C-alpha cells in the first residue's frame, strides 16, 4: 500500500511492490528509491527478496526464465 501511495503522489516506490509488465508478460520494477538497498528494506518489512517476488509473479503468468 505504501508503494502505491508513493506512486500516486508522483514519488518513487520504497519496497518494489508495484510491478510493470513487458510485452511478453514478464514483470519488472521501476521507479525505485535506492534500488541497491531494496532487499534490505524488503527484509525489514518481512517481504521476500525482489528476485523471488518477481519469479513468483512470472510463474503465475506462465513466464519461465530460461537462464
VEXRO-212180 format. One record per residue: chain; residue number from 1; residue in three letters; x, y, z of N, C-alpha, C in turn. Coordinates in steps of 0.1 Angstrom, whole numbers, plus 2048, in hexadecimal, padded with zeros to 3 digits. Layout:
BEGIN
+-------+------+------+------+------+------+-------+-------+-------+------+------+------+
! chain ! resi ! resn ! n_xx ! n_yy ! n_zz ! ca_xx ! ca_yy ! ca_zz ! c_xx ! c_yy ! c_zz !
+-------+------+------+------+------+------+-------+-------+-------+------+------+------+
!     A !  NUM !  ala !    X !    Y !    Z !     X !     Y !     Z !    X !    Y !    Z !
...
+-------+------+------+------+------+------+-------+-------+-------+------+------+------+
end
This chain:
BEGIN
+-------+------+------+------+------+------+-------+-------+-------+------+------+------+
! chain ! resi ! resn ! n_xx ! n_yy ! n_zz ! ca_xx ! ca_yy ! ca_zz ! c_xx ! c_yy ! c_zz !
+-------+------+------+------+------+------+-------+-------+-------+------+------+------+
!     A !    1 !  unk !  808 !  7F4 !  800 !   800 !   800 !   800 !  809 !  80D !  800 !
!     A !    2 !  unk !  814 !  80C !  807 !   81D !   818 !   808 !  822 !  81B !  7FA !
!     A !    3 !  unk !  826 !  811 !  7F2 !   82C !   814 !   7E5 !  821 !  81A !  7DC !
!     A !    4 !  unk !  815 !  814 !  7DD !   80A !   819 !   7D4 !  807 !  828 !  7D7 !
!     A !    5 !  unk !  807 !  82C !  7E4 !   805 !   83A !   7E7 !  811 !  842 !  7E2 !
!     A !    6 !  unk !  81D !  83D !  7E4 !   828 !   845 !   7DF !  827 !  848 !  7D0 !
!     A !    7 !  unk !  824 !  83D !  7C9 !   823 !   83F !   7BA !  817 !  849 !  7B6 !
!     A !    8 !  unk !  80C !  847 !  7BD !   801 !   850 !   7BB !  804 !  85F !  7BD !
!     A !    9 !  unk !  80E !  861 !  7C6 !   812 !   86F !   7CA !  81F !  873 !  7C2 !
!     A !   10 !  unk !  821 !  86B !  7B7 !   82D !   86E !   7AE !  83A !  86D !  7B5 !
!     A !   11 !  unk !  83B !  864 !  7BF !   848 !   861 !   7C6 !  84C !  853 !  7C2 !
!     A !   12 !  unk !  858 !  850 !  7C5 !   85E !   842 !   7C2 !  859 !  839 !  7CD !
!     A !   13 !  unk !  858 !  82C !  7C9 !   854 !   822 !   7D3 !  85F !  81D !  7DB !
!     A !   14 !  unk !  85C !  819 !  7E7 !   866 !   815 !   7F1 !  869 !  806 !  7F1 !
!     A !   15 !  unk !  85F !  7FE !  7F0 !   861 !   7F0 !   7F2 !  85F !  7E7 !  7E5 !
!     A !   16 !  unk !  85C !  7EE !  7DA !   85B !   7E7 !   7CD !  850 !  7DD !  7CC !
!     A !   17 !  unk !  844 !  7E1 !  7D2 !   839 !   7D8 !   7D2 !  830 !  7DB !  7C6 !
!     A !   18 !  unk !  831 !  7E6 !  7BF !   829 !   7E9 !   7B4 !  831 !  7E6 !  7A7 !
!     A !   19 !  unk !  82C !  7DD !  79F !   833 !   7D8 !   794 !  82E !  7DD !  787 !
!     A !   20 !  unk !  836 !  7DD !  77D !   833 !   7E0 !   76F !  835 !  7D3 !  767 !
!     A !   21 !  unk !  830 !  7D2 !  75B !   831 !   7C6 !   753 !  836 !  7CA !  745 !
!     A !   22 !  unk !  840 !  7C2 !  741 !   844 !   7C3 !   733 !  83A !  7BD !  729 !
!     A !   23 !  unk !  83B !  7BF !  71C !   832 !   7BA !   713 !  831 !  7AB !  713 !
!     A !   24 !  unk !  83C !  7A4 !  717 !   83C !   796 !   718 !  836 !  791 !  725 !
!     A !   25 !  unk !  831 !  79A !  72E !   82B !   796 !   73B !  834 !  795 !  746 !
!     A !   26 !  unk !  841 !  797 !  744 !   84B !   796 !   74F !  84A !  7A3 !  758 !
!     A !   27 !  unk !  84A !  7A0 !  765 !   849 !   7AB !   76F !  856 !  7B2 !  771 !
!     A !   28 !  unk !  856 !  7BF !  774 !   862 !   7C6 !   778 !  85D !  7D2 !  781 !
!     A !   29 !  unk !  867 !  7D7 !  789 !   865 !   7E2 !   792 !  86B !  7EF !  78C !
!     A !   30 !  unk !  864 !  7FA !  78D !   86A !   807 !   789 !  866 !  811 !  793 !
!     A !   31 !  unk !  86C !  81D !  792 !   86A !   828 !   79B !  86D !  825 !  7A9 !
!     A !   32 !  unk !  879 !  820 !  7AC !   87D !   81C !   7B9 !  886 !  827 !  7BF !
!     A !   33 !  unk !  885 !  828 !  7CC !   88E !   830 !   7D4 !  89A !  826 !  7D8 !
!     A !   34 !  unk !  8A6 !  82A !  7D5 !   8B2 !   823 !   7D9 !  8B1 !  813 !  7D7 !
!     A !   35 !  unk !  8B1 !  80F !  7CA !   8AF !   801 !   7C7 !  8BA !  7F8 !  7CD !
!     A !   36 !  unk !  8C5 !  7FD !  7CF !   8D0 !   7F5 !   7D5 !  8CC !  7EF !  7E2 !
!     A !   37 !  unk !  8C5 !  7F7 !  7EB !   8C1 !   7F2 !   7F8 !  8B3 !  7ED !  7F9 !
!     A !   38 !  unk !  8AD !  7EA !  7ED !   89F !   7E5 !   7EC !  89D !  7D9 !  7F5 !
!     A !   39 !  unk !  8A5 !  7CF !  7F4 !   8A2 !   7C3 !   7FB !  8A4 !  7C4 !  80A !
!     A !   40 !  unk !  8AC !  7CE !  80E !   8AE !   7D1 !   81D !  8A1 !  7D7 !  822 !
!     A !   41 !  unk !  89B !  7E0 !  81A !   88E !   7E6 !   81F !  883 !  7DB !  81E !
!     A !   42 !  unk !  883 !  7D3 !  814 !   879 !   7C8 !   813 !  87A !  7BF !  81F !
!     A !   43 !  unk !  886 !  7BB !  823 !   889 !   7B2 !   82E !  883 !  7B8 !  83B !
!     A !   44 !  unk !  885 !  7C5 !  83D !   880 !   7CC !   849 !  871 !  7CB !  84A !
!     A !   45 !  unk !  86A !  7CA !  83F !   85B !   7C9 !   83E !  857 !  7BB !  83D !
!     A !   46 !  unk !  860 !  7B1 !  83E !   85D !   7A3 !   83D !  858 !  79F !  82F !
!     A !   47 !  unk !  85D !  7A6 !  825 !   859 !   7A3 !   817 !  864 !  79A !  811 !
!     A !   48 !  unk !  860 !  792 !  807 !   86A !   78A !   800 !  874 !  793 !  7F9 !
!     A !   49 !  unk !  880 !  78E !  7F6 !   889 !   795 !   7ED !  882 !  798 !  7E0 !
!     A !   50 !  unk !  886 !  7A3 !  7DA !   87F !   7A7 !   7CD !  881 !  79C !  7C3 !
!     A !   51 !  unk !  88C !  795 !  7C2 !   88E !   78B !   7B8 !  884 !  780 !  7BA !
!     A !   52 !  unk !  881 !  77C !  7C6 !   877 !   771 !   7C9 !  869 !  776 !  7C5 !
!     A !   53 !  unk !  866 !  782 !  7C9 !   859 !   788 !   7C6 !  856 !  788 !  7B7 !
!     A !   54 !  unk !  860 !  78D !  7B0 !   85E !   78D !   7A1 !  85D !  77F !  79B !
!     A !   55 !  unk !  864 !  776 !  7A0 !   863 !   768 !   79C !  855 !  762 !  79E !
!     A !   56 !  unk !  84F !  765 !  7AA !   842 !   761 !   7AE !  837 !  767 !  7A4 !
!     A !   57 !  unk !  839 !  774 !  7A2 !   82F !   77B !   799 !  831 !  775 !  78B !
!     A !   58 !  unk !  83D !  774 !  786 !   83F !   76F !   778 !  83A !  760 !  777 !
!     A !   59 !  unk !  83B !  758 !  781 !   837 !   74A !   781 !  827 !  74A !  780 !
!     A !   60 !  unk !  821 !  754 !  787 !   812 !   754 !   787 !  80D !  759 !  779 !
!     A !   61 !  unk !  816 !  760 !  772 !   813 !   764 !   764 !  818 !  75B !  75A !
!     A !   62 !  unk !  81D !  74F !  75E !   822 !   745 !   755 !  82F !  74A !  74E !
!     A !   63 !  unk !  836 !  753 !  754 !   843 !   757 !   74E !  84E !  750 !  755 !
!     A !   64 !  unk !  856 !  749 !  74D !   861 !   741 !   752 !  86E !  747 !  74D !
!     A !   65 !  unk !  877 !  74B !  757 !   884 !   750 !   754 !  88D !  745 !  750 !
!     A !   66 !  unk !  893 !  745 !  744 !   89B !   73A !   73F !  8AA !  73D !  740 !
!     A !   67 !  unk !  8AE !  744 !  74B !   8BC !   747 !   74D !  8C3 !  73A !  752 !
+-------+------+------+------+------+------+-------+-------+-------+------+------+------+
end
